[in-house]
Amino acid sequence: MEIQEIEVQILPDGKVEVRVHGVKGQACLDLTAEMEKALGGTILLREMTAEFQEPPTAIDQSDTLSLSQ
Protein backbone atom coordinates (compact mmCIF):
# COMPACT_ATOMS: atom_id res chain seq x y z
CA MET A 1 0.00 0.00 0.00
CA GLU A 2 1.36 3.39 -0.98
CA ILE A 3 1.79 6.06 1.70
CA GLN A 4 -0.69 8.92 1.47
CA GLU A 5 0.39 12.30 2.81
CA ILE A 6 -1.04 15.79 3.12
CA GLU A 7 1.66 18.43 3.43
CA VAL A 8 0.52 21.80 4.82
CA GLN A 9 2.76 24.84 4.76
CA ILE A 10 1.80 28.18 6.32
CA LEU A 11 3.75 30.98 4.70
CA PRO A 12 4.92 34.16 6.49
CA ASP A 13 2.21 36.18 4.70
CA GLY A 14 -0.49 33.88 6.12
CA LYS A 15 -1.21 32.00 2.91
CA VAL A 16 -1.55 28.24 3.23
CA GLU A 17 -0.20 25.74 0.70
CA VAL A 18 -1.51 22.18 0.72
CA ARG A 19 0.13 19.36 -1.24
CA VAL A 20 -1.22 15.83 -1.48
CA HIS A 21 1.12 12.91 -2.18
CA GLY A 22 0.24 9.30 -2.91
CA VAL A 23 -3.42 9.88 -3.78
CA LYS A 24 -4.69 9.42 -7.32
CA GLY A 25 -7.57 11.02 -9.18
CA GLN A 26 -10.48 12.88 -7.63
CA ALA A 27 -9.70 11.34 -4.23
CA CYS A 28 -7.12 14.06 -3.52
CA LEU A 29 -9.80 16.76 -3.79
CA ASP A 30 -12.16 14.74 -1.62
CA LEU A 31 -9.40 14.30 0.95
CA THR A 32 -8.72 18.04 1.30
CA ALA A 33 -12.28 19.38 0.93
CA GLU A 34 -12.98 19.61 4.68
CA MET A 35 -9.58 21.20 5.34
CA GLU A 36 -10.21 23.84 2.67
CA LYS A 37 -13.64 24.52 4.15
CA ALA A 38 -12.23 24.83 7.68
CA LEU A 39 -9.55 27.27 6.54
CA GLY A 40 -12.35 29.41 5.11
CA GLY A 41 -10.23 31.30 2.64
CA THR A 42 -10.35 31.67 -1.11
CA ILE A 43 -8.40 29.22 -3.23
CA LEU A 44 -6.01 31.35 -5.25
CA LEU A 45 -4.45 28.57 -7.30
CA ARG A 46 -5.04 24.84 -7.69
CA GLU A 47 -2.41 22.85 -9.58
CA MET A 48 -3.04 19.20 -10.36
CA THR A 49 -0.08 16.83 -10.34
CA ALA A 50 0.45 13.87 -12.65
CA GLU A 51 -1.01 11.66 -9.89
CA PHE A 52 -4.37 13.41 -10.36
CA GLN A 53 -4.51 12.11 -13.93
CA GLU A 54 -3.90 8.51 -12.86
CA PRO A 55 -6.84 6.20 -12.17
CA PRO A 56 -7.39 5.38 -8.49
CA THR A 57 -5.96 2.08 -7.36
CA ALA A 58 -8.32 -0.64 -6.22
CA ILE A 59 -8.43 -1.23 -2.49
CA ASP A 60 -7.23 -4.65 -1.46
CA GLN A 61 -9.73 -5.86 1.13
CA SER A 62 -6.91 -7.46 3.12
CA ASP A 63 -5.50 -3.96 3.70
CA THR A 64 -8.68 -2.57 5.25
CA LEU A 65 -9.25 -2.25 8.97
CA SER A 66 -12.60 -2.61 10.69
CA LEU A 67 -13.18 -1.12 14.12
CA SER A 68 -16.06 -1.89 16.40
CA GLN A 69 -17.21 0.23 19.31
N, C-alpha and C positions, 0 to 999 in steps of 0.2 A: 504494500500500500504506500502510495506516495505521500510525503508530508505536505500538509496544507498550512499555509501561514498567511497572516494578515500583518503587514508592517505599517505602523502608524508613526508619522513624523510630524511634530509640531514645530513650525518654523518661527524664528524670532518675531516676525511680523504678525503672528497669530494664525496664519493659514495652516491648514492641516492637509498633509498628503497621505493617501492610503494606497498601499500596493498589496496586491493579492498574488501569492505564489502557490503553484501546485493545484490550482482549481481550473477546470476547463469549461468553456462555454458559458452559458447564461448563469450557471451556478455562482460565479464570482460576484455578479451583481446582486443575486439573491442573498449571498453571504454578507454583503456590506450594507444592504438596504436599511436595516435598523440602526446601524452606526451612523449612516448619513443623516437619517431622520433625527437621531438624538443630538447630533452636532448642530442641527438647525440652520446651517448656513446655506449659501448658494454654491452649487458646483460650478466652478469656473472652467474646468477642463477635465475631460474624461478621455483617457487614452487606453485603447484595448491592446493587449499584448498578443503575441502569436498563440498563446494558450487559449485565448478567448475563441479563436477560430477552430480549435480542435473539438471533436465531439467528446462529450463526457464519457468517462470510463464506467463500465458496468460495475456495480457493487457486488463483491463476492460475499455471499451470505455468511461465510465462515469468519469474515472480518467484522461482522456487526456485533454489537453488544446490547443485550436486553437487560434492563434494570427493573426490578419490582419494588414497590413501596410497601 
